[in-house]
Structure formats: structure tokens, C-alpha cells
Amino acid sequence: MQTKSKTNLKKLKRMRDEEIDFSDIPAVDPKQFKKMVIRMPAPKPLVSIRLDPEVLDWFKKQGKGYQTRINSVLRGYVKAQSH
């Protein structure tokens, strides 16, 4: 499962562009920029599954993003079974 971000998002949102340190980001020249391709993730199909109430409650108690966590657990299971 994902760990909680340590980034102070409220502070970051208040920062002006000129306050942000970009020195560790490599420059992109126009030739590189022309070659870049935006790749959007494939949309996930909408499905309906029945879960035991205790299972659903446990995931919901973990907080926002419980459906993503359920997907991550299932993905891990599929990966483990595929080897």
C-alpha cells in the first residue's frame, strides 16, 4: 500500500512560482520537447462486485482511496499467482 506523502501540500500551494527551486530538474531543450508523447493510462472498467461487509468496512476505515487500495491488493494477488 502507498505511504502517506510527507509533502506539505498546503504550504506548496501557497508558494509563488519564483519561490520554487527548480535547480535539481534537468533542462529540456526544444528538440526533446518535440519528441515527448503524453501517455494517458487506459480507463479502468466500471465493475460491481459483492464483498463481505467486514472486508469493505476495513478498507473504508483506511480512509480516502479505499477502492484504489482494493485494486492494489487484487493486483498484488494476481502478480503473485502469475509467477
Backbone atoms as SQL, in Angstrom:
CREATE TABLE atoms (id INTEGER PRIMARY KEY, chain TEXT, resi INTEGER, resn TEXT, atom TEXT, x REAL, y REAL, z REAL);
INSERT INTO atoms VALUES
  (1, 'A', 1, 'MET', 'N', 0.827, -1.185, 0.000),
  (2, 'A', 1, 'MET', 'CA', 0.000, 0.000, 0.000),
  (3, 'A', 1, 'MET', 'C', 0.871, 1.248, 0.000),
  (4, 'A', 2, 'GLN', 'N', 0.286, 2.320, -0.452),
  (5, 'A', 2, 'GLN', 'CA', 1.029, 3.570, -0.544),
  (6, 'A', 2, 'GLN', 'C', 1.209, 4.186, 0.835),
  (7, 'A', 3, 'THR', 'N', 2.348, 4.842, 1.023),
  (8, 'A', 3, 'THR', 'CA', 2.568, 5.569, 2.267),
  (9, 'A', 3, 'THR', 'C', 2.087, 7.000, 2.085),
  (10, 'A', 4, 'LYS', 'N', 1.725, 7.623, 3.186),
  (11, 'A', 4, 'LYS', 'CA', 1.237, 8.996, 3.125),
  (12, 'A', 4, 'LYS', 'C', 2.378, 9.934, 2.733),
  (13, 'A', 5, 'SER', 'N', 2.085, 10.855, 1.846),
  (14, 'A', 5, 'SER', 'CA', 3.089, 11.813, 1.376),
  (15, 'A', 5, 'SER', 'C', 3.562, 12.691, 2.525),
  (16, 'A', 6, 'LYS', 'N', 4.858, 12.981, 2.535),
  (17, 'A', 6, 'LYS', 'CA', 5.427, 13.860, 3.551),
  (18, 'A', 6, 'LYS', 'C', 5.482, 15.302, 3.058),
  (19, 'A', 7, 'THR', 'N', 4.990, 15.551, 1.856),
  (20, 'A', 7, 'THR', 'CA', 4.994, 16.893, 1.288),
  (21, 'A', 7, 'THR', 'C', 3.918, 17.738, 1.958),
  (22, 'A', 8, 'ASN', 'N', 4.262, 18.938, 2.343),
  (23, 'A', 8, 'ASN', 'CA', 3.300, 19.860, 2.924),
  (24, 'A', 8, 'ASN', 'C', 2.569, 20.541, 1.766),
  (25, 'A', 9, 'LEU', 'N', 1.460, 19.943, 1.336),
  (26, 'A', 9, 'LEU', 'CA', 0.759, 20.424, 0.149),
  (27, 'A', 9, 'LEU', 'C', 0.158, 21.813, 0.339),
  (28, 'A', 10, 'LYS', 'N', -0.299, 22.122, 1.547),
  (29, 'A', 10, 'LYS', 'CA', -0.866, 23.457, 1.790),
  (30, 'A', 10, 'LYS', 'C', 0.206, 24.527, 1.616),
  (31, 'A', 11, 'LYS', 'N', 1.388, 24.264, 2.170),
  (32, 'A', 11, 'LYS', 'CA', 2.498, 25.210, 2.047),
  (33, 'A', 11, 'LYS', 'C', 2.917, 25.333, 0.582),
  (34, 'A', 12, 'LEU', 'N', 2.992, 24.217, -0.110),
  (35, 'A', 12, 'LEU', 'CA', 3.381, 24.215, -1.517),
  (36, 'A', 12, 'LEU', 'C', 2.386, 25.003, -2.366),
  (37, 'A', 13, 'LYS', 'N', 1.113, 24.862, -2.065),
  (38, 'A', 13, 'LYS', 'CA', 0.073, 25.570, -2.823),
  (39, 'A', 13, 'LYS', 'C', 0.191, 27.083, -2.651),
  (40, 'A', 14, 'ARG', 'N', 0.633, 27.529, -1.471),
  (41, 'A', 14, 'ARG', 'CA', 0.769, 28.964, -1.200),
  (42, 'A', 14, 'ARG', 'C', 2.014, 29.571, -1.850),
  (43, 'A', 15, 'MET', 'N', 2.965, 28.737, -2.253),
  (44, 'A', 15, 'MET', 'CA', 4.224, 29.255, -2.810),
  (45, 'A', 15, 'MET', 'C', 4.010, 29.899, -4.175),
  (46, 'A', 16, 'ARG', 'N', 4.748, 30.971, -4.402),
  (47, 'A', 16, 'ARG', 'CA', 4.753, 31.598, -5.722),
  (48, 'A', 16, 'ARG', 'C', 5.752, 30.845, -6.585),
  (49, 'A', 17, 'ASP', 'N', 5.576, 30.899, -7.895),
  (50, 'A', 17, 'ASP', 'CA', 6.458, 30.186, -8.815),
  (51, 'A', 17, 'ASP', 'C', 7.925, 30.542, -8.600),
  (52, 'A', 18, 'GLU', 'N', 8.200, 31.819, -8.354),
  (53, 'A', 18, 'GLU', 'CA', 9.594, 32.240, -8.206),
  (54, 'A', 18, 'GLU', 'C', 10.231, 31.726, -6.908),
  (55, 'A', 19, 'GLU', 'N', 9.441, 31.225, -5.986),
  (56, 'A', 19, 'GLU', 'CA', 9.971, 30.662, -4.742),
  (57, 'A', 19, 'GLU', 'C', 10.369, 29.187, -4.891),
  (58, 'A', 20, 'ILE', 'N', 9.958, 28.566, -5.962),
  (59, 'A', 20, 'ILE', 'CA', 10.220, 27.139, -6.154),
  (60, 'A', 20, 'ILE', 'C', 11.619, 26.936, -6.711),
  (61, 'A', 21, 'ASP', 'N', 12.369, 26.038, -6.090),
  (62, 'A', 21, 'ASP', 'CA', 13.734, 25.726, -6.524),
  (63, 'A', 21, 'ASP', 'C', 13.688, 24.630, -7.589),
  (64, 'A', 22, 'PHE', 'N', 13.993, 24.998, -8.824),
  (65, 'A', 22, 'PHE', 'CA', 13.997, 24.056, -9.939),
  (66, 'A', 22, 'PHE', 'C', 15.409, 23.584, -10.284),
  (67, 'A', 23, 'SER', 'N', 16.396, 23.895, -9.446),
  (68, 'A', 23, 'SER', 'CA', 17.796, 23.629, -9.788),
  (69, 'A', 23, 'SER', 'C', 18.120, 22.146, -9.969),
  (70, 'A', 24, 'ASP', 'N', 17.340, 21.261, -9.361),
  (71, 'A', 24, 'ASP', 'CA', 17.636, 19.833, -9.493),
  (72, 'A', 24, 'ASP', 'C', 16.876, 19.172, -10.646),
  (73, 'A', 25, 'ILE', 'N', 16.172, 19.981, -11.435),
  (74, 'A', 25, 'ILE', 'CA', 15.420, 19.463, -12.577),
  (75, 'A', 25, 'ILE', 'C', 16.208, 19.754, -13.844),
  (76, 'A', 26, 'PRO', 'N', 16.554, 18.712, -14.616),
  (77, 'A', 26, 'PRO', 'CA', 17.320, 18.964, -15.841),
  (78, 'A', 26, 'PRO', 'C', 16.504, 19.755, -16.860),
  (79, 'A', 27, 'ALA', 'N', 17.200, 20.605, -17.588),
  (80, 'A', 27, 'ALA', 'CA', 16.537, 21.406, -18.623),
  (81, 'A', 27, 'ALA', 'C', 16.119, 20.506, -19.787),
  (82, 'A', 28, 'VAL', 'N', 15.022, 20.868, -20.428),
  (83, 'A', 28, 'VAL', 'CA', 14.543, 20.147, -21.610),
  (84, 'A', 28, 'VAL', 'C', 14.684, 21.089, -22.794),
  (85, 'A', 29, 'ASP', 'N', 15.455, 20.648, -23.783),
  (86, 'A', 29, 'ASP', 'CA', 15.623, 21.522, -24.947),
  (87, 'A', 29, 'ASP', 'C', 14.454, 21.305, -25.918),
  (88, 'A', 30, 'PRO', 'N', 14.226, 22.238, -26.847),
  (89, 'A', 30, 'PRO', 'CA', 13.088, 22.149, -27.764),
  (90, 'A', 30, 'PRO', 'C', 13.036, 20.851, -28.575),
  (91, 'A', 31, 'LYS', 'N', 14.192, 20.293, -28.935),
  (92, 'A', 31, 'LYS', 'CA', 14.203, 19.034, -29.692),
  (93, 'A', 31, 'LYS', 'C', 13.618, 17.898, -28.853),
  (94, 'A', 32, 'GLN', 'N', 14.008, 17.851, -27.582),
  (95, 'A', 32, 'GLN', 'CA', 13.466, 16.826, -26.686),
  (96, 'A', 32, 'GLN', 'C', 11.965, 17.029, -26.495),
  (97, 'A', 33, 'PHE', 'N', 11.585, 18.281, -26.345),
  (98, 'A', 33, 'PHE', 'CA', 10.182, 18.600, -26.103),
  (99, 'A', 33, 'PHE', 'C', 9.305, 18.159, -27.274),
  (100, 'A', 34, 'LYS', 'N', 9.801, 18.323, -28.506),
  (101, 'A', 34, 'LYS', 'CA', 9.046, 17.918, -29.693),
  (102, 'A', 34, 'LYS', 'C', 8.822, 16.411, -29.737),
  (103, 'A', 35, 'LYS', 'N', 9.746, 15.647, -29.173),
  (104, 'A', 35, 'LYS', 'CA', 9.659, 14.186, -29.208),
  (105, 'A', 35, 'LYS', 'C', 8.779, 13.608, -28.097),
  (106, 'A', 36, 'MET', 'N', 8.437, 14.437, -27.124),
  (107, 'A', 36, 'MET', 'CA', 7.668, 13.947, -25.985),
  (108, 'A', 36, 'MET', 'C', 6.257, 13.553, -26.399),
  (109, 'A', 37, 'VAL', 'N', 5.779, 12.496, -25.761),
  (110, 'A', 37, 'VAL', 'CA', 4.437, 11.988, -26.031),
  (111, 'A', 37, 'VAL', 'C', 3.703, 11.882, -24.699),
  (112, 'A', 38, 'ILE', 'N', 2.483, 12.367, -24.672),
  (113, 'A', 38, 'ILE', 'CA', 1.661, 12.238, -23.469),
  (114, 'A', 38, 'ILE', 'C', 0.962, 10.889, -23.534),
  (115, 'A', 39, 'ARG', 'N', 1.182, 10.090, -22.514),
  (116, 'A', 39, 'ARG', 'CA', 0.538, 8.784, -22.460),
  (117, 'A', 39, 'ARG', 'C', -0.446, 8.781, -21.296),
  (118, 'A', 40, 'MET', 'N', -1.696, 8.652, -21.628),
  (119, 'A', 40, 'MET', 'CA', -2.731, 8.599, -20.604),
  (120, 'A', 40, 'MET', 'C', -2.977, 7.135, -20.236),
  (121, 'A', 41, 'PRO', 'N', -3.176, 6.849, -18.961),
  (122, 'A', 41, 'PRO', 'CA', -3.461, 5.464, -18.585),
  (123, 'A', 41, 'PRO', 'C', -4.802, 5.026, -19.165),
  (124, 'A', 42, 'ALA', 'N', -4.893, 3.752, -19.473),
  (125, 'A', 42, 'ALA', 'CA', -6.153, 3.221, -20.002),
  (126, 'A', 42, 'ALA', 'C', -7.232, 3.374, -18.933),
  (127, 'A', 43, 'PRO', 'N', -8.438, 3.732, -19.346),
  (128, 'A', 43, 'PRO', 'CA', -9.502, 3.869, -18.350),
  (129, 'A', 43, 'PRO', 'C', -9.822, 2.514, -17.717),
  (130, 'A', 44, 'LYS', 'N', -10.109, 2.537, -16.445),
  (131, 'A', 44, 'LYS', 'CA', -10.458, 1.304, -15.745),
  (132, 'A', 44, 'LYS', 'C', -11.941, 1.029, -15.978),
  (133, 'A', 45, 'PRO', 'N', -12.279, -0.219, -16.270),
  (134, 'A', 45, 'PRO', 'CA', -13.697, -0.531, -16.468),
  (135, 'A', 45, 'PRO', 'C', -14.453, -0.445, -15.139),
  (136, 'A', 46, 'LEU', 'N', -15.676, 0.003, -15.215),
  (137, 'A', 46, 'LEU', 'CA', -16.533, 0.076, -14.039),
  (138, 'A', 46, 'LEU', 'C', -17.137, -1.301, -13.808),
  (139, 'A', 47, 'VAL', 'N', -16.935, -1.848, -12.609),
  (140, 'A', 47, 'VAL', 'CA', -17.471, -3.171, -12.285),
  (141, 'A', 47, 'VAL', 'C', -18.223, -3.100, -10.964),
  (142, 'A', 48, 'SER', 'N', -19.044, -4.082, -10.757),
  (143, 'A', 48, 'SER', 'CA', -19.760, -4.201, -9.495),
  (144, 'A', 48, 'SER', 'C', -19.421, -5.569, -8.914),
  (145, 'A', 49, 'ILE', 'N', -18.885, -5.587, -7.690),
  (146, 'A', 49, 'ILE', 'CA', -18.579, -6.859, -7.037),
  (147, 'A', 49, 'ILE', 'C', -19.199, -6.856, -5.645),
  (148, 'A', 50, 'ARG', 'N', -19.467, -8.043, -5.165),
  (149, 'A', 50, 'ARG', 'CA', -20.006, -8.175, -3.813),
  (150, 'A', 50, 'ARG', 'C', -18.865, -8.547, -2.878),
  (151, 'A', 51, 'LEU', 'N', -18.731, -7.782, -1.810),
  (152, 'A', 51, 'LEU', 'CA', -17.692, -8.020, -0.816),
  (153, 'A', 51, 'LEU', 'C', -18.348, -8.307, 0.527),
  (154, 'A', 52, 'ASP', 'N', -17.658, -9.074, 1.347),
  (155, 'A', 52, 'ASP', 'CA', -18.140, -9.270, 2.708),
  (156, 'A', 52, 'ASP', 'C', -18.158, -7.912, 3.401),
  (157, 'A', 53, 'PRO', 'N', -19.190, -7.646, 4.207),
  (158, 'A', 53, 'PRO', 'CA', -19.279, -6.339, 4.873),
  (159, 'A', 53, 'PRO', 'C', -18.030, -5.995, 5.685),
  (160, 'A', 54, 'GLU', 'N', -17.434, -7.001, 6.352),
  (161, 'A', 54, 'GLU', 'CA', -16.247, -6.739, 7.177),
  (162, 'A', 54, 'GLU', 'C', -15.069, -6.306, 6.306),
  (163, 'A', 55, 'VAL', 'N', -14.966, -6.900, 5.126),
  (164, 'A', 55, 'VAL', 'CA', -13.869, -6.561, 4.214),
  (165, 'A', 55, 'VAL', 'C', -14.029, -5.118, 3.743),
  (166, 'A', 56, 'LEU', 'N', -15.220, -4.770, 3.289),
  (167, 'A', 56, 'LEU', 'CA', -15.475, -3.416, 2.809),
  (168, 'A', 56, 'LEU', 'C', -15.278, -2.398, 3.933),
  (169, 'A', 57, 'ASP', 'N', -15.788, -2.705, 5.118),
  (170, 'A', 57, 'ASP', 'CA', -15.625, -1.792, 6.258),
  (171, 'A', 57, 'ASP', 'C', -14.151, -1.555, 6.572),
  (172, 'A', 58, 'TRP', 'N', -13.343, -2.622, 6.535),
  (173, 'A', 58, 'TRP', 'CA', -11.916, -2.483, 6.830),
  (174, 'A', 58, 'TRP', 'C', -11.256, -1.538, 5.838),
  (175, 'A', 59, 'PHE', 'N', -11.528, -1.737, 4.547),
  (176, 'A', 59, 'PHE', 'CA', -10.918, -0.870, 3.539),
  (177, 'A', 59, 'PHE', 'C', -11.399, 0.573, 3.695),
  (178, 'A', 60, 'LYS', 'N', -12.679, 0.767, 3.958),
  (179, 'A', 60, 'LYS', 'CA', -13.203, 2.129, 4.127),
  (180, 'A', 60, 'LYS', 'C', -12.578, 2.818, 5.338),
  (181, 'A', 61, 'LYS', 'N', -12.312, 2.060, 6.395),
  (182, 'A', 61, 'LYS', 'CA', -11.705, 2.639, 7.599),
  (183, 'A', 61, 'LYS', 'C', -10.270, 3.096, 7.354),
  (184, 'A', 62, 'GLN', 'N', -9.656, 2.618, 6.281),
  (185, 'A', 62, 'GLN', 'CA', -8.288, 3.031, 5.954),
  (186, 'A', 62, 'GLN', 'C', -8.264, 4.446, 5.382),
  (187, 'A', 63, 'GLY', 'N', -9.439, 4.969, 5.057),
  (188, 'A', 63, 'GLY', 'CA', -9.522, 6.349, 4.583),
  (189, 'A', 63, 'GLY', 'C', -9.797, 6.463, 3.096),
  (190, 'A', 64, 'LYS', 'N', -9.686, 7.697, 2.648),
  (191, 'A', 64, 'LYS', 'CA', -9.947, 8.030, 1.253),
  (192, 'A', 64, 'LYS', 'C', -9.094, 7.157, 0.324),
  (193, 'A', 65, 'GLY', 'N', -9.678, 6.735, -0.779),
  (194, 'A', 65, 'GLY', 'CA', -8.947, 5.920, -1.750),
  (195, 'A', 65, 'GLY', 'C', -9.092, 4.428, -1.505),
  (196, 'A', 66, 'TYR', 'N', -10.123, 4.028, -0.768),
  (197, 'A', 66, 'TYR', 'CA', -10.261, 2.608, -0.438),
  (198, 'A', 66, 'TYR', 'C', -10.438, 1.745, -1.684),
  (199, 'A', 67, 'GLN', 'N', -11.099, 2.268, -2.721),
  (200, 'A', 67, 'GLN', 'CA', -11.274, 1.482, -3.945),
  (201, 'A', 67, 'GLN', 'C', -9.934, 1.257, -4.640),
  (202, 'A', 68, 'THR', 'N', -9.073, 2.264, -4.613),
  (203, 'A', 68, 'THR', 'CA', -7.731, 2.129, -5.182),
  (204, 'A', 68, 'THR', 'C', -6.937, 1.092, -4.403),
  (205, 'A', 69, 'ARG', 'N', -7.088, 1.084, -3.070),
  (206, 'A', 69, 'ARG', 'CA', -6.386, 0.086, -2.257),
  (207, 'A', 69, 'ARG', 'C', -6.893, -1.319, -2.545),
  (208, 'A', 70, 'ILE', 'N', -8.196, -1.476, -2.721),
  (209, 'A', 70, 'ILE', 'CA', -8.738, -2.793, -3.081),
  (210, 'A', 70, 'ILE', 'C', -8.119, -3.244, -4.400),
  (211, 'A', 71, 'ASN', 'N', -8.045, -2.339, -5.372),
  (212, 'A', 71, 'ASN', 'CA', -7.438, -2.664, -6.662),
  (213, 'A', 71, 'ASN', 'C', -5.972, -3.069, -6.487),
  (214, 'A', 72, 'SER', 'N', -5.240, -2.355, -5.625),
  (215, 'A', 72, 'SER', 'CA', -3.824, -2.669, -5.393),
  (216, 'A', 72, 'SER', 'C', -3.650, -4.057, -4.782),
  (217, 'A', 73, 'VAL', 'N', -4.506, -4.394, -3.836),
  (218, 'A', 73, 'VAL', 'CA', -4.440, -5.720, -3.210),
  (219, 'A', 73, 'VAL', 'C', -4.725, -6.798, -4.249),
  (220, 'A', 74, 'LEU', 'N', -5.742, -6.581, -5.064),
  (221, 'A', 74, 'LEU', 'CA', -6.072, -7.562, -6.104),
  (222, 'A', 74, 'LEU', 'C', -4.947, -7.670, -7.133),
  (223, 'A', 75, 'ARG', 'N', -4.352, -6.538, -7.488),
  (224, 'A', 75, 'ARG', 'CA', -3.225, -6.551, -8.438),
  (225, 'A', 75, 'ARG', 'C', -2.058, -7.357, -7.855),
  (226, 'A', 76, 'GLY', 'N', -1.764, -7.159, -6.570),
  (227, 'A', 76, 'GLY', 'CA', -0.695, -7.914, -5.911),
  (228, 'A', 76, 'GLY', 'C', -0.972, -9.405, -5.913),
  (229, 'A', 77, 'TYR', 'N', -2.220, -9.772, -5.688),
  (230, 'A', 77, 'TYR', 'CA', -2.603, -11.187, -5.706),
  (231, 'A', 77, 'TYR', 'C', -2.408, -11.776, -7.099),
  (232, 'A', 78, 'VAL', 'N', -2.869, -11.058, -8.113),
  (233, 'A', 78, 'VAL', 'CA', -2.716, -11.521, -9.496),
  (234, 'A', 78, 'VAL', 'C', -1.234, -11.691, -9.832),
  (235, 'A', 79, 'LYS', 'N', -0.422, -10.722, -9.443),
  (236, 'A', 79, 'LYS', 'CA', 1.020, -10.792, -9.720),
  (237, 'A', 79, 'LYS', 'C', 1.642, -12.001, -9.027),
  (238, 'A', 80, 'ALA', 'N', 1.266, -12.241, -7.765),
  (239, 'A', 80, 'ALA', 'CA', 1.812, -13.374, -7.013),
  (240, 'A', 80, 'ALA', 'C', 1.398, -14.704, -7.639),
  (241, 'A', 81, 'GLN', 'N', 0.191, -14.766, -8.157),
  (242, 'A', 81, 'GLN', 'CA', -0.301, -16.005, -8.761),
  (243, 'A', 81, 'GLN', 'C', 0.279, -16.242, -10.146),
  (244, 'A', 82, 'SER', 'N', 0.781, -15.197, -10.767),
  (245, 'A', 82, 'SER', 'CA', 1.303, -15.292, -12.135),
  (246, 'A', 82, 'SER', 'C', 2.731, -15.820, -12.175),
  (247, 'A', 83, 'HIS', 'N', 3.400, -15.911, -11.038),
  (248, 'A', 83, 'HIS', 'CA', 4.809, -16.349, -11.019),
  (249, 'A', 83, 'HIS', 'C', 4.927, -17.794, -10.678);
